[in-house]
Structure formats: structure tokens, C-alpha cells
Amino acid sequence: MTTKSVGWILVGIGVLTMVFAAVNVVLVFAHRADPVGFFSFSGIGIDTGQLMPVPALGQPETPGVNLEIVPPGMINQTANIFAHMLLMGFIVNIGYKLASLGTQLTRTIEVKLRGLPPDR
């Protein structure tokens, strides 16, 4: 295969890679696809039993309630979407590098020599 045909193949692969990543990001933000599931955090909560003063002798201890401030679903979804965007950014960068290499291979190489007399 010639360098031009390899260059055009690399341009096609690079452009398709970038289009795939862009469509995948749009589908994730439109909630038609799930982001890559990297994280599984627990929620952020406060134990109200630790906020109460220590009971005096003879008084019953009041049980504390665990108040959830941020649910785990919100934390996981935000972290997973961020990780998905980072991963798709790397994939777009790889596609760009392939397409750039392909365009360099498809160009014709012109060498202009100065100072040498033309052959007759």
C-alpha cells in the first residue's frame, strides 16, 4: 500500500474515533446511555447522636438519627460523568493524533532546490 492510501485510512479511523466519542458524550448527557461506572461511593451523612450533649446520670440516652446530606446516587453519578468525560477526551485526542498523522501522509512532498542549475 502506498503512503497516501495508509494516510487516508488513518484519517478515516481518526475521524470515526472522534465522532464516536462525541456521540457517546451527547448520549450520556441526554440520559440515553449510562456513563462508565468507575466509582461507587457511600453517601455523606451526619450522626445526630454525636451532636447531642452527654446525658447526665440517670437520664435516658436519646438515640441519634443518621441524616443523609448528599445521597450516594448524586455523588456517584457526578463522579462517573466526570470520569466518562475525561475518558472520552483521551479518545478524542487519540483520534485527532491519528487523523493528523494521516493528513501528513496524504500530502505530496515537494522539494525545491535553490542554487542548482536545472538539468537539460
C-alpha positions in Angstrom: 0.0 0.0 0.0 1.2 3.5 -0.7 1.6 6.2 1.9 -1.4 8.1 0.5 -3.7 5.1 1.0 -2.4 4.5 4.5 -2.8 8.2 5.2 -6.5 8.2 4.1 -7.2 5.1 6.2 -5.7 6.8 9.2 -7.7 10.0 8.5 -10.9 7.9 8.3 -10.1 5.9 11.5 -9.3 9.2 13.4 -12.4 11.0 12.3 -14.6 8.0 13.1 -13.0 7.8 16.6 -13.7 11.4 17.3 -17.3 11.1 16.0 -17.9 8.0 18.2 -16.6 9.9 21.3 -18.7 13.0 20.6 -21.9 10.9 20.0 -21.2 8.9 23.2 -20.9 12.1 25.2 -24.1 13.5 23.8 -25.9 10.3 24.6 -24.7 10.3 28.2 -25.8 13.9 28.7 -29.2 13.1 27.1 -29.6 10.2 29.6 -29.9 7.7 26.7 -26.7 5.9 27.7 -25.0 5.2 31.0 -21.6 6.7 31.8 -18.7 4.3 32.6 -19.2 3.1 36.2 -15.9 3.7 37.9 -17.0 5.0 41.3 -19.3 3.6 44.0 -19.2 6.0 47.0 -21.4 6.0 50.1 -23.5 9.0 50.9 -22.4 11.9 53.1 -24.3 12.0 56.4 -24.2 13.2 59.9 -25.0 11.2 63.0 -27.1 13.5 65.2 -26.3 11.4 68.3 -22.8 12.8 68.3 -24.2 16.4 68.3 -26.2 15.9 71.5 -24.6 16.7 74.8 -23.6 13.8 77.0 -26.6 12.9 79.2 -26.4 13.3 83.0 -26.5 10.3 85.2 -29.9 8.7 85.5 -31.3 10.3 82.3 -32.1 8.0 79.3 -29.8 8.3 76.3 -31.6 9.6 73.2 -30.8 7.6 70.1 -29.2 9.5 67.3 -30.6 9.6 63.8 -28.3 9.5 60.7 -29.2 12.4 58.5 -28.1 12.0 54.9 -26.9 15.3 53.4 -25.8 14.1 50.0 -27.3 10.8 48.6 -24.8 8.3 47.2 -26.5 8.3 43.8 -25.8 12.0 43.2 -22.1 11.6 44.2 -21.7 8.5 42.0 -23.4 10.0 39.0 -21.4 13.2 39.1 -18.1 11.4 39.6 -18.9 8.8 36.8 -19.9 11.5 34.3 -16.7 13.4 35.1 -14.6 10.2 34.6 -16.6 9.5 31.4 -15.8 12.9 30.0 -12.1 12.5 30.9 -12.0 9.1 29.1 -13.8 10.4 26.0 -11.4 13.4 26.0 -8.5 11.0 25.7 -10.3 9.0 23.0 -10.9 12.2 21.0 -7.2 13.1 21.5 -6.2 9.7 20.1 -8.5 10.2 17.1 -7.0 13.6 16.5 -3.5 12.3 16.5 -4.4 9.5 14.0 -6.2 12.0 11.7 -3.3 14.4 11.9 -0.8 11.7 11.1 -3.0 10.6 8.2 -3.1 14.1 6.7 0.7 14.4 6.9 0.9 11.1 5.0 -1.5 12.2 2.3 0.3 15.4 1.4 2.7 15.4 -1.5 6.3 16.1 -0.7 7.7 19.0 -2.8 11.4 19.7 -2.6 12.6 22.9 -4.2 16.3 23.2 -4.7 17.9 26.6 -5.0 21.2 27.3 -6.4 21.5 24.3 -8.6 21.1 24.6 -12.4 18.2 22.7 -13.9 19.1 19.6 -15.8 18.7 19.9 -19.6 
